[in-house]
Amino acid sequence: MSAAVLEFFVKIQQNHSYREGLRDGVPIALGYLSVSFGFGIAAVSAGLTPLFALLISLTNVTSAGQAAGLSIIAAGGPMIEMALTQLVINVRYALMAISLTQRVDDSFTRPWRAIGAFTITDEIFAVASTKPGRVGVRYFSGLSLLPYLGWAAGTLLGALAGQLLPTLISGALGIMLYGMFLAIIVPPARRERGVLVAVLSAVALSCLFRYLPFLSFVSSGFALIISAVVGACVAALLCPMDAPADETGDSDTGCEPSQEVRHE
Amino acid sequence: MSELPVSLGRLILYIAVMAVVTYLIRMIPFTLFRRQIRSRFLRSFLSYMPYAVLGAMTFPGIFYATSSFPSALAGTVVALVLAFFRRSLLTVALSACGAALLTQCLIQFLL
């Protein structure tokens, strides 16, 4: 097959539309709604007004960071502690952002990256970067919109009406995001050994951090970073991905888009 | 419900610091890093990263995501089975939620 024809088909496959992004964002938005509901409740019981709870969610869009920030506000802690805590808990986003730069297409110019960066969360990153093909601005904006609104709406609802929802329902909602995570990781783990190795070693480490008494001093943000980095390292060492050129056979230099062919 | 120990101005400063630090962590690497990575190890590492992150976030967190361990376990098993058979994100998420809710109902009303 000539390179031009191949390139054409690759391009078609890579153009995930805004609408497709919106659709993929629905489960994230529903999950966020329930998680931020909890944040709304916590913020109000710490003494914040619903409007300030909403303001935090609108400007931060990060669950662990906001929860930690809230406890610092409630304790009236020093400003430098706030900055450092956010840095430590959220530094994983820097890794995700770098990983995402390898998957975005040319529509992501500098200004668009500066805007898109705002909604790089664990879930949006995971869905965007496990999508076959390159990630464009249209798809990414569609993917981000509903989760962002869901995060804000859940916070406001939780702050205003948190006490009204039966605990039976709010309790069950908590598992929604995790269900979505499993739907993202299990199919590729069945297909690719490397993914399976990455997931299993990260899970094992994360469980050790949780259950081994002498490791429990490590904060949850750090534990997540260490587990994920070590898990991905182990997988990259044991099952390095083939060079892009090997997978398409006839690509000229082996650089650029062909590495994405690995999915589906 | 408790009284906030900080003034309005300081509250706004807290929120601004949180927001700016969090945004810069995301924005600086995303805008400044534009090369394609050549190293085979680094490329593999970066593409395995999202799966490792999700794995570490899911376990053991999923076991504490509902109001009781049995309901969380029911949700986990249902989600794992449906995900194994490649159901959509929304199907898996809602079914896990439904299984947890059902189990919680059984626990509260039958036992």
Interface residues (C-beta under 8 A of the other chain):
Chain A: D24 V26 P27 L30 G31 V44 S45 A46 G47 L48 F52 L55 I56 T59 N60 V61 T62 G65 Q66 G69 I72 I73 A74 A75 G76 M79 M82 A83 Q86 L87 N90 V91 R92 Y93 A94 L95 M96 A97 I98 S99 L100 T101 Q102 R110 R113 A114 G116 A117 F118 I120 D122 F125 A126 V127 S129 T130 T167 L168 I169 G171 A172 L173 G174 I175 M176 L177 Y178 G179 M180 F181 L182 A183 I184 I185 V186 P187 P188 A189 R190 G194 V195 V197 A198 V199 L200 S201 A202 V203 L205 S206 C207 R210 Y211 A223 L224 S227 A228 V229 G231 A232 C233 A235 A236 L237 C239 P240 M241 A243 C255 E256 Q259
Chain B: M1 S2 E3 L4 P5 V6 R10 L11 L13 Y14 I15 V17 M18 A19 V21 T22 Y23 I25 R26 M27 I28 P29 F30 T31 F33 R34 Q36 I37 R38 R40 F41 L42 R43 S44 F45 L46 S47 Y48 M49 P50 Y51 A52 V53 L54 G55 A56 M57 T58 F59 P60 G61 I62 A65 T66 S67 S68 S71 A72 G75 T76 V78 A79 L80 L82 A83 F84 R86 R87 S88 L89 L90 T91 V92 A93 L94 S95 A96 C97 G98 A100 L101 Q104 C105 Q108
